[in-house]
Structures are given as C-alpha cells and as structure tokens.
Amino acid sequence: MREGIKLQSILSEQGGESPDRLAVLALLTLGLIESLANGLLGATDAVRSFFHADNCLFVRRQLRHKLADEIMSRGSQLPDLFEALPIEEAQREFQHELAAMRTLCFQLLDQRRSVA
C-alpha cells in the first residue's frame, strides 16, 4: 500500500454521529490487526498505511475518544517493539499489543451497540 489510508477523508465522508464514526474506525482497525496477526502486513507498513501521525492527530482532535486514541497510540508504537527488544520477546509483546488493540476495538463496537 503506497498511499496511506486517510481517516479524515473516510470518516468525514461517512459523517453522522460519533458512535458511527468510532465503529468504522474499530472495524478498519480490526482488519489491520488481522493482517498484522497473520503476517500479511508488517508493523512498519501498518504505521505507514494507517497508524501514521495524520490519522493519530485526526482521532485525537476530531473523534476525541479515549479508547480510539489508545488504539492509535498502540498501533503507532508497534515497530518500536522490534527495535527495543530481542526478537522473541518483541514477537510476544507484538501479539500482546494486537490482543489489547483487538479488545479496545470490541469495546468501541460494544459502546456503539449500547448507544443504539
């Protein structure tokens, strides 16, 4: 993926209530997590394509939701694991982070269901 996903474009066009925008973010992120978990996408590629600064800032400033911000923060730091830790430990932490991000996404979706 040469050009990154621009959440501002996707979520601004999607419009609507914040719970709907958060659900779209959660579903997109779950797809990326699945690609990361299966090795179809690397941590660095995930940052380039989705967890980059523009998207992180958009989520923080426009969506203003603690769980969404945490998901983006965790995603943006995934490549750091492989720079800071031995490979086996980095891989364990990587899987742990993906599980934590998955849980946060499900929490966002659950909140939307509670609101609806």
C-alpha positions in Angstrom: 0.0 0.0 0.0 1.9 3.0 -1.3 -0.5 5.7 -0.1 -1.8 5.6 3.4 -5.4 5.5 4.5 -6.6 8.9 5.4 -9.1 8.6 8.2 -10.1 12.2 7.8 -11.4 11.5 4.3 -13.1 8.3 5.2 -14.7 9.5 8.4 -15.6 12.9 7.2 -17.5 11.5 4.2 -19.1 8.9 6.5 -20.3 11.7 8.7 -23.1 11.0 11.1 -22.9 10.6 14.8 -19.6 9.9 16.7 -20.6 6.3 17.6 -20.9 5.5 13.9 -17.5 7.0 13.1 -16.0 5.1 16.0 -17.5 1.9 14.7 -15.9 2.5 11.3 -12.6 3.1 13.0 -12.9 0.0 15.0 -13.8 -2.2 12.0 -10.9 -0.8 9.9 -8.5 -1.4 12.8 -9.7 -4.9 13.3 -8.9 -5.7 9.6 -5.5 -4.3 10.1 -4.9 -6.2 13.3 -5.9 -9.4 11.4 -3.4 -8.6 8.7 -0.7 -8.0 11.2 -1.5 -11.1 13.2 -1.3 -13.3 10.0 1.9 -11.7 8.8 0.3 -10.1 5.7 1.3 -6.7 6.9 4.4 -5.7 8.9 4.4 -3.3 11.8 6.3 -0.6 9.9 3.9 -1.0 6.9 0.9 -0.6 9.3 2.3 2.7 10.6 2.9 3.9 7.1 -0.5 2.9 5.9 -2.8 3.6 8.9 -1.2 4.4 12.3 0.6 7.4 10.9 0.7 10.9 12.6 -2.1 12.4 10.5 -4.5 9.7 11.5 -3.4 9.8 15.1 -4.0 13.5 15.2 -7.3 13.2 13.5 -8.5 10.7 16.0 -7.2 12.7 19.0 -8.6 16.1 17.8 -11.8 15.1 15.9 -13.1 11.9 17.4 -11.9 12.8 20.9 -12.4 9.3 22.4 -10.1 7.8 24.9 -10.3 4.2 23.5 -9.8 5.3 19.9 -6.8 7.4 20.9 -5.3 4.5 22.8 -5.8 2.2 19.8 -4.0 4.6 17.5 -1.2 5.2 20.0 -0.6 1.5 20.5 -0.6 1.0 16.7 1.9 3.7 16.1 4.3 2.2 18.5 4.3 -1.4 17.2 7.6 -1.0 15.2 9.4 0.2 18.3 9.0 -3.2 19.9 11.3 -4.7 17.3 13.9 -2.0 17.8 13.9 -2.2 21.6 13.6 -5.9 22.4 15.2 -9.2 21.4 13.2 -10.8 18.5 11.4 -13.5 20.6 10.4 -11.0 23.3 9.3 -8.5 20.7 7.1 -11.1 19.0 5.4 -11.9 22.3 4.9 -8.3 23.0 3.6 -7.7 19.5 1.0 -10.4 19.9 0.1 -9.0 23.3 -0.4 -5.5 21.8 -2.5 -6.8 19.0 -4.7 -8.6 21.5 -5.0 -5.4 23.6 -5.9 -3.4 20.5 -8.5 -6.0 19.4 -10.1 -5.8 22.9 -10.2 -2.0 22.6 -11.9 -2.2 19.2 -14.5 -4.6 20.5 -15.1 -2.2 23.4 -15.8 0.6 20.9 -18.2 -1.6 19.0 -19.9 -2.6 22.2 -20.3 1.1 23.2 -21.9 1.8 19.8 -24.4 -1.1 20.3 -25.2 0.2 23.8 -26.0 3.7 22.4 -28.1 2.4 19.5 
